[in-house]
């Protein structure tokens, strides 16, 4: 659902010195973002694999940002999720639901063995929308138990997790994943906002998935999956 091609995104990331890039377009429930159907995602996975095979200097992975439904279910079934290298699960609807509801949805999503990260966990948009009434302590505890990372979304309108929650996550042994929320090559420039937010939360290099080598990150991602 971005403005640039996959090849352009990969080249822009390589020029910035990135060692890996994962394409995580939205799933079909995100109508506003032109979310992908299972069929479209399957075709994109195949396309990414072909592009990745011809790249040098950067590793390209196939992922998805999958909507968390009202009952905590995901847009895609496990068979399709298993084909992905990296899965972000996010809430984009019902953000004003009661605390118990939004917390349940997030906790249930983390129980899925293919969910690697919870995207913009509190759903806030600075100056536009308050954060969900989420039990963040319960979310962090579940993330630690299931081996799920929590995103630090670098979009300056999100910065979600915020610094205080980053510190809570780090202290609980939860890994952070800094995402640019880039929908174009220009969006990759937002990374420094996420780095600064994680730093204010006292996150060290080893607390952040982005600092791992492609091989080490792949190994970490596999630890949650069924054997």
PyMOL CGO cylinders between C-alpha atoms (Angstrom):
from pymol import cmd
from pymol.cgo import CYLINDER

trace = [
    CYLINDER, 0.00, 0.00, 0.00, 2.99, 2.28, -0.54, 0.3, 1, 1, 1, 1, 1, 1,
    CYLINDER, 2.99, 2.28, -0.54, 3.76, 4.94, -3.14, 0.3, 1, 1, 1, 1, 1, 1,
    CYLINDER, 3.76, 4.94, -3.14, 7.02, 3.39, -4.34, 0.3, 1, 1, 1, 1, 1, 1,
    CYLINDER, 7.02, 3.39, -4.34, 7.79, 0.01, -5.82, 0.3, 1, 1, 1, 1, 1, 1,
    CYLINDER, 7.79, 0.01, -5.82, 9.31, -2.78, -3.75, 0.3, 1, 1, 1, 1, 1, 1,
    CYLINDER, 9.31, -2.78, -3.75, 12.54, -2.41, -5.73, 0.3, 1, 1, 1, 1, 1, 1,
    CYLINDER, 12.54, -2.41, -5.73, 12.67, 1.32, -4.99, 0.3, 1, 1, 1, 1, 1, 1,
    CYLINDER, 12.67, 1.32, -4.99, 12.07, 0.74, -1.28, 0.3, 1, 1, 1, 1, 1, 1,
    CYLINDER, 12.07, 0.74, -1.28, 14.84, -1.86, -1.14, 0.3, 1, 1, 1, 1, 1, 1,
    CYLINDER, 14.84, -1.86, -1.14, 17.32, 0.38, -2.95, 0.3, 1, 1, 1, 1, 1, 1,
    CYLINDER, 17.32, 0.38, -2.95, 16.49, 3.38, -0.74, 0.3, 1, 1, 1, 1, 1, 1,
    CYLINDER, 16.49, 3.38, -0.74, 16.99, 1.25, 2.37, 0.3, 1, 1, 1, 1, 1, 1,
    CYLINDER, 16.99, 1.25, 2.37, 20.30, -0.08, 1.04, 0.3, 1, 1, 1, 1, 1, 1,
    CYLINDER, 20.30, -0.08, 1.04, 21.52, 3.45, 0.36, 0.3, 1, 1, 1, 1, 1, 1,
    CYLINDER, 21.52, 3.45, 0.36, 20.73, 4.33, 3.96, 0.3, 1, 1, 1, 1, 1, 1,
    CYLINDER, 20.73, 4.33, 3.96, 22.97, 1.49, 5.11, 0.3, 1, 1, 1, 1, 1, 1,
    CYLINDER, 22.97, 1.49, 5.11, 20.21, -0.89, 6.16, 0.3, 1, 1, 1, 1, 1, 1,
    CYLINDER, 20.21, -0.89, 6.16, 21.12, -4.56, 6.15, 0.3, 1, 1, 1, 1, 1, 1,
    CYLINDER, 21.12, -4.56, 6.15, 17.52, -5.74, 5.87, 0.3, 1, 1, 1, 1, 1, 1,
    CYLINDER, 17.52, -5.74, 5.87, 14.08, -4.50, 4.97, 0.3, 1, 1, 1, 1, 1, 1,
    CYLINDER, 14.08, -4.50, 4.97, 10.70, -6.12, 5.47, 0.3, 1, 1, 1, 1, 1, 1,
    CYLINDER, 10.70, -6.12, 5.47, 7.67, -5.16, 3.40, 0.3, 1, 1, 1, 1, 1, 1,
    CYLINDER, 7.67, -5.16, 3.40, 4.59, -5.16, 5.67, 0.3, 1, 1, 1, 1, 1, 1,
    CYLINDER, 4.59, -5.16, 5.67, 1.58, -3.91, 3.73, 0.3, 1, 1, 1, 1, 1, 1,
    CYLINDER, 1.58, -3.91, 3.73, -1.80, -3.79, 5.44, 0.3, 1, 1, 1, 1, 1, 1,
    CYLINDER, -1.80, -3.79, 5.44, -4.31, -6.64, 5.40, 0.3, 1, 1, 1, 1, 1, 1,
    CYLINDER, -4.31, -6.64, 5.40, -7.75, -6.49, 3.81, 0.3, 1, 1, 1, 1, 1, 1,
    CYLINDER, -7.75, -6.49, 3.81, -9.65, -5.05, 6.79, 0.3, 1, 1, 1, 1, 1, 1,
    CYLINDER, -9.65, -5.05, 6.79, -7.67, -1.81, 6.38, 0.3, 1, 1, 1, 1, 1, 1,
    CYLINDER, -7.67, -1.81, 6.38, -9.82, -0.58, 3.51, 0.3, 1, 1, 1, 1, 1, 1,
    CYLINDER, -9.82, -0.58, 3.51, -8.52, 2.99, 3.75, 0.3, 1, 1, 1, 1, 1, 1,
    CYLINDER, -8.52, 2.99, 3.75, -4.98, 1.67, 3.25, 0.3, 1, 1, 1, 1, 1, 1,
    CYLINDER, -4.98, 1.67, 3.25, -6.01, -0.52, 0.30, 0.3, 1, 1, 1, 1, 1, 1,
    CYLINDER, -6.01, -0.52, 0.30, -5.32, -3.59, 2.39, 0.3, 1, 1, 1, 1, 1, 1,
    CYLINDER, -5.32, -3.59, 2.39, -4.41, -6.84, 0.69, 0.3, 1, 1, 1, 1, 1, 1,
    CYLINDER, -4.41, -6.84, 0.69, -6.59, -9.90, 0.29, 0.3, 1, 1, 1, 1, 1, 1,
    CYLINDER, -6.59, -9.90, 0.29, -5.02, -13.31, 0.94, 0.3, 1, 1, 1, 1, 1, 1,
    CYLINDER, -5.02, -13.31, 0.94, -4.71, -13.81, -2.82, 0.3, 1, 1, 1, 1, 1, 1,
    CYLINDER, -4.71, -13.81, -2.82, -2.94, -10.50, -3.34, 0.3, 1, 1, 1, 1, 1, 1,
    CYLINDER, -2.94, -10.50, -3.34, -0.60, -11.20, -0.43, 0.3, 1, 1, 1, 1, 1, 1,
    CYLINDER, -0.60, -11.20, -0.43, 0.31, -14.62, -1.81, 0.3, 1, 1, 1, 1, 1, 1,
    CYLINDER, 0.31, -14.62, -1.81, 1.26, -13.00, -5.11, 0.3, 1, 1, 1, 1, 1, 1,
    CYLINDER, 1.26, -13.00, -5.11, 3.26, -10.32, -3.32, 0.3, 1, 1, 1, 1, 1, 1,
    CYLINDER, 3.26, -10.32, -3.32, 5.19, -12.93, -1.34, 0.3, 1, 1, 1, 1, 1, 1,
    CYLINDER, 5.19, -12.93, -1.34, 6.18, -14.61, -4.60, 0.3, 1, 1, 1, 1, 1, 1,
    CYLINDER, 6.18, -14.61, -4.60, 7.19, -11.25, -6.09, 0.3, 1, 1, 1, 1, 1, 1,
    CYLINDER, 7.19, -11.25, -6.09, 9.30, -10.32, -3.06, 0.3, 1, 1, 1, 1, 1, 1,
    CYLINDER, 9.30, -10.32, -3.06, 11.09, -13.67, -3.16, 0.3, 1, 1, 1, 1, 1, 1,
    CYLINDER, 11.09, -13.67, -3.16, 12.03, -13.08, -6.81, 0.3, 1, 1, 1, 1, 1, 1,
    CYLINDER, 12.03, -13.08, -6.81, 13.24, -9.54, -6.15, 0.3, 1, 1, 1, 1, 1, 1,
    CYLINDER, 13.24, -9.54, -6.15, 15.19, -10.62, -3.06, 0.3, 1, 1, 1, 1, 1, 1,
    CYLINDER, 15.19, -10.62, -3.06, 17.04, -13.27, -5.04, 0.3, 1, 1, 1, 1, 1, 1,
    CYLINDER, 17.04, -13.27, -5.04, 18.55, -10.59, -7.26, 0.3, 1, 1, 1, 1, 1, 1,
    CYLINDER, 18.55, -10.59, -7.26, 19.52, -8.10, -4.57, 0.3, 1, 1, 1, 1, 1, 1,
    CYLINDER, 19.52, -8.10, -4.57, 23.03, -7.49, -3.24, 0.3, 1, 1, 1, 1, 1, 1,
    CYLINDER, 23.03, -7.49, -3.24, 23.91, -5.66, -0.05, 0.3, 1, 1, 1, 1, 1, 1,
    CYLINDER, 23.91, -5.66, -0.05, 20.50, -5.95, 1.60, 0.3, 1, 1, 1, 1, 1, 1,
    CYLINDER, 20.50, -5.95, 1.60, 18.18, -8.75, 2.69, 0.3, 1, 1, 1, 1, 1, 1,
    CYLINDER, 18.18, -8.75, 2.69, 14.54, -8.33, 1.66, 0.3, 1, 1, 1, 1, 1, 1,
    CYLINDER, 14.54, -8.33, 1.66, 11.75, -10.10, 3.53, 0.3, 1, 1, 1, 1, 1, 1,
    CYLINDER, 11.75, -10.10, 3.53, 8.04, -10.60, 3.00, 0.3, 1, 1, 1, 1, 1, 1,
    CYLINDER, 8.04, -10.60, 3.00, 5.79, -9.54, 5.84, 0.3, 1, 1, 1, 1, 1, 1,
    CYLINDER, 5.79, -9.54, 5.84, 2.36, -8.11, 6.56, 0.3, 1, 1, 1, 1, 1, 1,
    CYLINDER, 2.36, -8.11, 6.56, 0.65, -5.80, 9.02, 0.3, 1, 1, 1, 1, 1, 1,
    CYLINDER, 0.65, -5.80, 9.02, -2.38, -7.86, 9.92, 0.3, 1, 1, 1, 1, 1, 1,
    CYLINDER, -2.38, -7.86, 9.92, -5.50, -6.38, 11.46, 0.3, 1, 1, 1, 1, 1, 1,
    CYLINDER, -5.50, -6.38, 11.46, -6.61, -7.69, 14.86, 0.3, 1, 1, 1, 1, 1, 1,
    CYLINDER, -6.61, -7.69, 14.86, -10.36, -8.26, 14.72, 0.3, 1, 1, 1, 1, 1, 1,
    CYLINDER, -10.36, -8.26, 14.72, -13.01, -7.53, 17.34, 0.3, 1, 1, 1, 1, 1, 1,
    CYLINDER, -13.01, -7.53, 17.34, -12.56, -10.96, 18.92, 0.3, 1, 1, 1, 1, 1, 1,
    CYLINDER, -12.56, -10.96, 18.92, -8.77, -10.99, 18.68, 0.3, 1, 1, 1, 1, 1, 1,
    CYLINDER, -8.77, -10.99, 18.68, -8.68, -13.03, 15.48, 0.3, 1, 1, 1, 1, 1, 1,
    CYLINDER, -8.68, -13.03, 15.48, -6.40, -12.09, 12.59, 0.3, 1, 1, 1, 1, 1, 1,
    CYLINDER, -6.40, -12.09, 12.59, -7.22, -11.22, 8.97, 0.3, 1, 1, 1, 1, 1, 1,
    CYLINDER, -7.22, -11.22, 8.97, -5.12, -14.08, 7.59, 0.3, 1, 1, 1, 1, 1, 1,
    CYLINDER, -5.12, -14.08, 7.59, -5.11, -17.75, 8.59, 0.3, 1, 1, 1, 1, 1, 1,
    CYLINDER, -5.11, -17.75, 8.59, -2.05, -19.48, 10.00, 0.3, 1, 1, 1, 1, 1, 1,
    CYLINDER, -2.05, -19.48, 10.00, -1.26, -21.24, 6.74, 0.3, 1, 1, 1, 1, 1, 1,
    CYLINDER, -1.26, -21.24, 6.74, -0.71, -17.90, 4.99, 0.3, 1, 1, 1, 1, 1, 1,
    CYLINDER, -0.71, -17.90, 4.99, 1.01, -16.32, 8.00, 0.3, 1, 1, 1, 1, 1, 1,
    CYLINDER, 1.01, -16.32, 8.00, 3.49, -19.20, 8.01, 0.3, 1, 1, 1, 1, 1, 1,
    CYLINDER, 3.49, -19.20, 8.01, 4.64, -18.14, 4.53, 0.3, 1, 1, 1, 1, 1, 1,
    CYLINDER, 4.64, -18.14, 4.53, 5.71, -14.73, 5.84, 0.3, 1, 1, 1, 1, 1, 1,
    CYLINDER, 5.71, -14.73, 5.84, 9.07, -13.84, 7.34, 0.3, 1, 1, 1, 1, 1, 1,
    CYLINDER, 9.07, -13.84, 7.34, 7.66, -11.25, 9.75, 0.3, 1, 1, 1, 1, 1, 1,
    CYLINDER, 7.66, -11.25, 9.75, 4.14, -10.55, 10.98, 0.3, 1, 1, 1, 1, 1, 1,
    CYLINDER, 4.14, -10.55, 10.98, 2.97, -7.36, 12.68, 0.3, 1, 1, 1, 1, 1, 1,
    CYLINDER, 2.97, -7.36, 12.68, -0.50, -7.46, 14.26, 0.3, 1, 1, 1, 1, 1, 1,
    CYLINDER, -0.50, -7.46, 14.26, -2.28, -4.17, 14.89, 0.3, 1, 1, 1, 1, 1, 1,
    CYLINDER, -2.28, -4.17, 14.89, -5.62, -2.77, 15.99, 0.3, 1, 1, 1, 1, 1, 1,
    CYLINDER, -5.62, -2.77, 15.99, -7.12, -0.27, 13.54, 0.3, 1, 1, 1, 1, 1, 1,
    CYLINDER, -7.12, -0.27, 13.54, -10.80, -0.42, 14.55, 0.3, 1, 1, 1, 1, 1, 1,
    CYLINDER, -10.80, -0.42, 14.55, -12.79, -0.22, 17.75, 0.3, 1, 1, 1, 1, 1, 1,
    CYLINDER, -12.79, -0.22, 17.75, -10.10, 1.84, 19.44, 0.3, 1, 1, 1, 1, 1, 1,
    CYLINDER, -10.10, 1.84, 19.44, -12.65, 3.42, 21.79, 0.3, 1, 1, 1, 1, 1, 1,
    CYLINDER, -12.65, 3.42, 21.79, -13.80, 0.04, 23.10, 0.3, 1, 1, 1, 1, 1, 1,
    CYLINDER, -13.80, 0.04, 23.10, -13.59, -0.66, 26.84, 0.3, 1, 1, 1, 1, 1, 1,
    CYLINDER, -13.59, -0.66, 26.84, -10.26, -1.48, 28.45, 0.3, 1, 1, 1, 1, 1, 1,
    CYLINDER, -10.26, -1.48, 28.45, -11.07, -5.17, 28.82, 0.3, 1, 1, 1, 1, 1, 1,
    CYLINDER, -11.07, -5.17, 28.82, -11.97, -5.46, 25.13, 0.3, 1, 1, 1, 1, 1, 1,
    CYLINDER, -11.97, -5.46, 25.13, -8.93, -3.80, 23.57, 0.3, 1, 1, 1, 1, 1, 1,
    CYLINDER, -8.93, -3.80, 23.57, -6.62, -5.56, 26.01, 0.3, 1, 1, 1, 1, 1, 1,
    CYLINDER, -6.62, -5.56, 26.01, -8.18, -8.96, 25.26, 0.3, 1, 1, 1, 1, 1, 1,
    CYLINDER, -8.18, -8.96, 25.26, -7.75, -8.42, 21.52, 0.3, 1, 1, 1, 1, 1, 1,
    CYLINDER, -7.75, -8.42, 21.52, -4.08, -7.57, 21.91, 0.3, 1, 1, 1, 1, 1, 1,
    CYLINDER, -4.08, -7.57, 21.91, -3.31, -10.42, 24.30, 0.3, 1, 1, 1, 1, 1, 1,
    CYLINDER, -3.31, -10.42, 24.30, -5.05, -12.96, 22.07, 0.3, 1, 1, 1, 1, 1, 1,
    CYLINDER, -5.05, -12.96, 22.07, -3.14, -11.79, 19.00, 0.3, 1, 1, 1, 1, 1, 1,
    CYLINDER, -3.14, -11.79, 19.00, 0.15, -12.39, 20.80, 0.3, 1, 1, 1, 1, 1, 1,
    CYLINDER, 0.15, -12.39, 20.80, -0.87, -15.98, 21.49, 0.3, 1, 1, 1, 1, 1, 1,
    CYLINDER, -0.87, -15.98, 21.49, -0.63, -16.64, 17.76, 0.3, 1, 1, 1, 1, 1, 1,
    CYLINDER, -0.63, -16.64, 17.76, 2.76, -18.29, 17.10, 0.3, 1, 1, 1, 1, 1, 1,
    CYLINDER, 2.76, -18.29, 17.10, 3.21, -16.37, 13.84, 0.3, 1, 1, 1, 1, 1, 1,
    CYLINDER, 3.21, -16.37, 13.84, 2.75, -12.88, 15.31, 0.3, 1, 1, 1, 1, 1, 1,
    CYLINDER, 2.75, -12.88, 15.31, 6.20, -11.38, 15.83, 0.3, 1, 1, 1, 1, 1, 1,
    CYLINDER, 6.20, -11.38, 15.83, 5.25, -7.86, 16.84, 0.3, 1, 1, 1, 1, 1, 1,
    CYLINDER, 5.25, -7.86, 16.84, 2.33, -5.72, 17.98, 0.3, 1, 1, 1, 1, 1, 1,
    CYLINDER, 2.33, -5.72, 17.98, 2.17, -2.57, 15.88, 0.3, 1, 1, 1, 1, 1, 1,
    CYLINDER, 2.17, -2.57, 15.88, 1.61, 0.90, 17.41, 0.3, 1, 1, 1, 1, 1, 1,
    CYLINDER, 1.61, 0.90, 17.41, 0.27, -0.84, 20.55, 0.3, 1, 1, 1, 1, 1, 1,
    CYLINDER, 0.27, -0.84, 20.55, -1.78, 2.00, 22.06, 0.3, 1, 1, 1, 1, 1, 1,
    CYLINDER, -1.78, 2.00, 22.06, -3.17, 3.38, 18.80, 0.3, 1, 1, 1, 1, 1, 1,
    CYLINDER, -3.17, 3.38, 18.80, -2.60, 7.02, 19.63, 0.3, 1, 1, 1, 1, 1, 1,
    CYLINDER, -2.60, 7.02, 19.63, -2.29, 9.82, 17.06, 0.3, 1, 1, 1, 1, 1, 1,
    CYLINDER, -2.29, 9.82, 17.06, -0.71, 12.84, 18.68, 0.3, 1, 1, 1, 1, 1, 1,
    CYLINDER, -0.71, 12.84, 18.68, -2.99, 15.87, 18.58, 0.3, 1, 1, 1, 1, 1, 1,
    CYLINDER, -2.99, 15.87, 18.58, -5.75, 13.85, 16.89, 0.3, 1, 1, 1, 1, 1, 1,
    CYLINDER, -5.75, 13.85, 16.89, -6.65, 10.73, 18.86, 0.3, 1, 1, 1, 1, 1, 1,
    CYLINDER, -6.65, 10.73, 18.86, -6.08, 9.58, 22.41, 0.3, 1, 1, 1, 1, 1, 1,
    CYLINDER, -6.08, 9.58, 22.41, -4.48, 6.22, 23.10, 0.3, 1, 1, 1, 1, 1, 1,
    CYLINDER, -4.48, 6.22, 23.10, -6.71, 3.22, 23.66, 0.3, 1, 1, 1, 1, 1, 1,
    CYLINDER, -6.71, 3.22, 23.66, -7.56, 2.46, 27.27, 0.3, 1, 1, 1, 1, 1, 1,
    CYLINDER, -7.56, 2.46, 27.27, -5.12, -0.44, 27.13, 0.3, 1, 1, 1, 1, 1, 1,
    CYLINDER, -5.12, -0.44, 27.13, -3.76, -2.37, 30.10, 0.3, 1, 1, 1, 1, 1, 1,
    CYLINDER, -3.76, -2.37, 30.10, -0.18, -1.81, 29.00, 0.3, 1, 1, 1, 1, 1, 1,
    CYLINDER, -0.18, -1.81, 29.00, 1.27, -3.74, 31.93, 0.3, 1, 1, 1, 1, 1, 1,
    CYLINDER, 1.27, -3.74, 31.93, -0.71, -6.83, 30.91, 0.3, 1, 1, 1, 1, 1, 1,
    CYLINDER, -0.71, -6.83, 30.91, 0.36, -6.38, 27.29, 0.3, 1, 1, 1, 1, 1, 1,
    CYLINDER, 0.36, -6.38, 27.29, 4.03, -6.16, 28.26, 0.3, 1, 1, 1, 1, 1, 1,
    CYLINDER, 4.03, -6.16, 28.26, 3.72, -9.22, 30.49, 0.3, 1, 1, 1, 1, 1, 1,
    CYLINDER, 3.72, -9.22, 30.49, 2.12, -11.17, 27.63, 0.3, 1, 1, 1, 1, 1, 1,
    CYLINDER, 2.12, -11.17, 27.63, 4.79, -9.98, 25.20, 0.3, 1, 1, 1, 1, 1, 1,
    CYLINDER, 4.79, -9.98, 25.20, 7.49, -11.25, 27.53, 0.3, 1, 1, 1, 1, 1, 1,
    CYLINDER, 7.49, -11.25, 27.53, 5.73, -14.58, 28.00, 0.3, 1, 1, 1, 1, 1, 1,
    CYLINDER, 5.73, -14.58, 28.00, 5.13, -15.21, 24.31, 0.3, 1, 1, 1, 1, 1, 1,
    CYLINDER, 5.13, -15.21, 24.31, 8.34, -13.78, 22.90, 0.3, 1, 1, 1, 1, 1, 1,
    CYLINDER, 8.34, -13.78, 22.90, 6.55, -11.04, 20.98, 0.3, 1, 1, 1, 1, 1, 1,
    CYLINDER, 6.55, -11.04, 20.98, 8.16, -7.69, 20.22, 0.3, 1, 1, 1, 1, 1, 1,
    CYLINDER, 8.16, -7.69, 20.22, 6.40, -4.35, 20.65, 0.3, 1, 1, 1, 1, 1, 1,
    CYLINDER, 6.40, -4.35, 20.65, 6.72, -1.69, 18.00, 0.3, 1, 1, 1, 1, 1, 1,
    CYLINDER, 6.72, -1.69, 18.00, 8.10, 1.77, 18.51, 0.3, 1, 1, 1, 1, 1, 1,
    CYLINDER, 8.10, 1.77, 18.51, 6.35, 3.45, 15.59, 0.3, 1, 1, 1, 1, 1, 1,
    CYLINDER, 6.35, 3.45, 15.59, 8.58, 6.27, 14.38, 0.3, 1, 1, 1, 1, 1, 1,
    CYLINDER, 8.58, 6.27, 14.38, 5.85, 8.26, 12.67, 0.3, 1, 1, 1, 1, 1, 1,
    CYLINDER, 5.85, 8.26, 12.67, 5.99, 11.60, 14.54, 0.3, 1, 1, 1, 1, 1, 1,
    CYLINDER, 5.99, 11.60, 14.54, 2.20, 11.53, 14.87, 0.3, 1, 1, 1, 1, 1, 1,
    CYLINDER, 2.20, 11.53, 14.87, 2.41, 8.17, 16.65, 0.3, 1, 1, 1, 1, 1, 1,
    CYLINDER, 2.41, 8.17, 16.65, 5.67, 7.61, 18.60, 0.3, 1, 1, 1, 1, 1, 1,
    CYLINDER, 5.67, 7.61, 18.60, 3.95, 4.51, 19.94, 0.3, 1, 1, 1, 1, 1, 1,
    CYLINDER, 3.95, 4.51, 19.94, 5.16, 2.93, 22.20, 0.3, 1, 1, 1, 1, 1, 1,
    CYLINDER, 5.16, 2.93, 22.20, 5.98, 6.13, 24.02, 0.3, 1, 1, 1, 1, 1, 1,
    CYLINDER, 5.98, 6.13, 24.02, 9.18, 6.42, 26.03, 0.3, 1, 1, 1, 1, 1, 1,
    CYLINDER, 9.18, 6.42, 26.03, 7.70, 5.47, 29.42, 0.3, 1, 1, 1, 1, 1, 1,
    CYLINDER, 7.70, 5.47, 29.42, 6.21, 2.30, 27.97, 0.3, 1, 1, 1, 1, 1, 1,
    CYLINDER, 6.21, 2.30, 27.97, 9.49, 1.52, 26.20, 0.3, 1, 1, 1, 1, 1, 1,
    CYLINDER, 9.49, 1.52, 26.20, 11.21, 1.57, 29.58, 0.3, 1, 1, 1, 1, 1, 1,
    CYLINDER, 11.21, 1.57, 29.58, 8.58, -0.75, 31.05, 0.3, 1, 1, 1, 1, 1, 1,
    CYLINDER, 8.58, -0.75, 31.05, 9.02, -3.15, 28.14, 0.3, 1, 1, 1, 1, 1, 1,
    CYLINDER, 9.02, -3.15, 28.14, 12.81, -3.16, 28.33, 0.3, 1, 1, 1, 1, 1, 1,
    CYLINDER, 12.81, -3.16, 28.33, 12.72, -3.80, 32.07, 0.3, 1, 1, 1, 1, 1, 1,
    CYLINDER, 12.72, -3.80, 32.07, 10.46, -6.81, 31.41, 0.3, 1, 1, 1, 1, 1, 1,
    CYLINDER, 10.46, -6.81, 31.41, 12.86, -8.21, 28.83, 0.3, 1, 1, 1, 1, 1, 1,
    CYLINDER, 12.86, -8.21, 28.83, 10.63, -7.43, 25.84, 0.3, 1, 1, 1, 1, 1, 1,
    CYLINDER, 10.63, -7.43, 25.84, 12.31, -6.64, 22.54, 0.3, 1, 1, 1, 1, 1, 1,
    CYLINDER, 12.31, -6.64, 22.54, 11.42, -3.41, 20.74, 0.3, 1, 1, 1, 1, 1, 1,
    CYLINDER, 11.42, -3.41, 20.74, 11.04, -3.15, 16.96, 0.3, 1, 1, 1, 1, 1, 1,
    CYLINDER, 11.04, -3.15, 16.96, 11.42, 0.35, 15.57, 0.3, 1, 1, 1, 1, 1, 1,
    CYLINDER, 11.42, 0.35, 15.57, 9.23, 0.79, 12.50, 0.3, 1, 1, 1, 1, 1, 1,
    CYLINDER, 9.23, 0.79, 12.50, 9.23, 3.84, 10.24, 0.3, 1, 1, 1, 1, 1, 1,
    CYLINDER, 9.23, 3.84, 10.24, 5.60, 3.38, 9.14, 0.3, 1, 1, 1, 1, 1, 1,
    CYLINDER, 5.60, 3.38, 9.14, 7.03, 4.27, 5.72, 0.3, 1, 1, 1, 1, 1, 1,
    CYLINDER, 7.03, 4.27, 5.72, 4.60, 4.32, 2.80, 0.3, 1, 1, 1, 1, 1, 1,
    CYLINDER, 4.60, 4.32, 2.80, 7.28, 5.74, 0.50, 0.3, 1, 1, 1, 1, 1, 1,
    CYLINDER, 7.28, 5.74, 0.50, 11.06, 5.95, 0.25, 0.3, 1, 1, 1, 1, 1, 1,
    CYLINDER, 11.06, 5.95, 0.25, 10.88, 9.35, 1.95, 0.3, 1, 1, 1, 1, 1, 1,
    CYLINDER, 10.88, 9.35, 1.95, 9.21, 7.73, 4.95, 0.3, 1, 1, 1, 1, 1, 1,
    CYLINDER, 9.21, 7.73, 4.95, 12.39, 5.83, 5.75, 0.3, 1, 1, 1, 1, 1, 1,
    CYLINDER, 12.39, 5.83, 5.75, 13.82, 9.13, 7.02, 0.3, 1, 1, 1, 1, 1, 1,
    CYLINDER, 13.82, 9.13, 7.02, 11.52, 8.95, 10.05, 0.3, 1, 1, 1, 1, 1, 1,
    CYLINDER, 11.52, 8.95, 10.05, 13.63, 6.26, 11.70, 0.3, 1, 1, 1, 1, 1, 1,
    CYLINDER, 13.63, 6.26, 11.70, 15.46, 8.74, 13.94, 0.3, 1, 1, 1, 1, 1, 1,
    CYLINDER, 15.46, 8.74, 13.94, 12.22, 9.65, 15.73, 0.3, 1, 1, 1, 1, 1, 1,
    CYLINDER, 12.22, 9.65, 15.73, 11.78, 6.02, 16.76, 0.3, 1, 1, 1, 1, 1, 1,
    CYLINDER, 11.78, 6.02, 16.76, 15.42, 5.70, 17.79, 0.3, 1, 1, 1, 1, 1, 1,
    CYLINDER, 15.42, 5.70, 17.79, 15.11, 8.79, 19.96, 0.3, 1, 1, 1, 1, 1, 1,
    CYLINDER, 15.11, 8.79, 19.96, 11.91, 7.52, 21.58, 0.3, 1, 1, 1, 1, 1, 1,
    CYLINDER, 11.91, 7.52, 21.58, 13.45, 4.14, 22.39, 0.3, 1, 1, 1, 1, 1, 1,
    CYLINDER, 13.45, 4.14, 22.39, 16.53, 5.91, 23.73, 0.3, 1, 1, 1, 1, 1, 1,
    CYLINDER, 16.53, 5.91, 23.73, 14.42, 8.04, 26.06, 0.3, 1, 1, 1, 1, 1, 1,
    CYLINDER, 14.42, 8.04, 26.06, 13.00, 4.75, 27.31, 0.3, 1, 1, 1, 1, 1, 1,
    CYLINDER, 13.00, 4.75, 27.31, 16.53, 3.63, 28.21, 0.3, 1, 1, 1, 1, 1, 1,
    CYLINDER, 16.53, 3.63, 28.21, 16.59, 0.99, 25.49, 0.3, 1, 1, 1, 1, 1, 1,
    CYLINDER, 16.59, 0.99, 25.49, 20.06, -0.31, 24.73, 0.3, 1, 1, 1, 1, 1, 1,
    CYLINDER, 20.06, -0.31, 24.73, 21.28, -1.76, 21.44, 0.3, 1, 1, 1, 1, 1, 1,
    CYLINDER, 21.28, -1.76, 21.44, 20.49, -5.33, 22.47, 0.3, 1, 1, 1, 1, 1, 1,
    CYLINDER, 20.49, -5.33, 22.47, 16.89, -4.38, 23.31, 0.3, 1, 1, 1, 1, 1, 1,
    CYLINDER, 16.89, -4.38, 23.31, 16.09, -3.42, 19.72, 0.3, 1, 1, 1, 1, 1, 1,
    CYLINDER, 16.09, -3.42, 19.72, 15.50, -5.94, 16.93, 0.3, 1, 1, 1, 1, 1, 1,
    CYLINDER, 15.50, -5.94, 16.93, 16.71, -3.51, 14.27, 0.3, 1, 1, 1, 1, 1, 1,
    CYLINDER, 16.71, -3.51, 14.27, 20.28, -3.80, 15.54, 0.3, 1, 1, 1, 1, 1, 1,
    CYLINDER, 20.28, -3.80, 15.54, 20.51, -7.54, 14.86, 0.3, 1, 1, 1, 1, 1, 1,
    CYLINDER, 20.51, -7.54, 14.86, 22.15, -9.00, 11.78, 0.3, 1, 1, 1, 1, 1, 1,
    CYLINDER, 22.15, -9.00, 11.78, 19.75, -10.55, 9.26, 0.3, 1, 1, 1, 1, 1, 1,
    CYLINDER, 19.75, -10.55, 9.26, 20.83, -14.03, 10.36, 0.3, 1, 1, 1, 1, 1, 1,
    CYLINDER, 20.83, -14.03, 10.36, 20.35, -13.31, 14.06, 0.3, 1, 1, 1, 1, 1, 1,
    CYLINDER, 20.35, -13.31, 14.06, 17.01, -11.63, 13.48, 0.3, 1, 1, 1, 1, 1, 1,
    CYLINDER, 17.01, -11.63, 13.48, 15.76, -14.57, 11.42, 0.3, 1, 1, 1, 1, 1, 1,
    CYLINDER, 15.76, -14.57, 11.42, 16.83, -16.93, 14.20, 0.3, 1, 1, 1, 1, 1, 1,
    CYLINDER, 16.83, -16.93, 14.20, 14.97, -14.81, 16.77, 0.3, 1, 1, 1, 1, 1, 1,
    CYLINDER, 14.97, -14.81, 16.77, 11.84, -14.74, 14.65, 0.3, 1, 1, 1, 1, 1, 1,
    CYLINDER, 11.84, -14.74, 14.65, 11.86, -18.52, 14.36, 0.3, 1, 1, 1, 1, 1, 1,
    CYLINDER, 11.86, -18.52, 14.36, 11.96, -19.09, 18.13, 0.3, 1, 1, 1, 1, 1, 1,
    CYLINDER, 11.96, -19.09, 18.13, 8.22, -18.42, 18.51, 0.3, 1, 1, 1, 1, 1, 1,
    CYLINDER, 8.22, -18.42, 18.51, 7.09, -20.58, 15.61, 0.3, 1, 1, 1, 1, 1, 1,
    CYLINDER, 7.09, -20.58, 15.61, 5.93, -24.19, 15.93, 0.3, 1, 1, 1, 1, 1, 1,
    CYLINDER, 5.93, -24.19, 15.93, 8.70, -26.74, 15.47, 0.3, 1, 1, 1, 1, 1, 1,
]
cmd.load_cgo(trace, "trace")
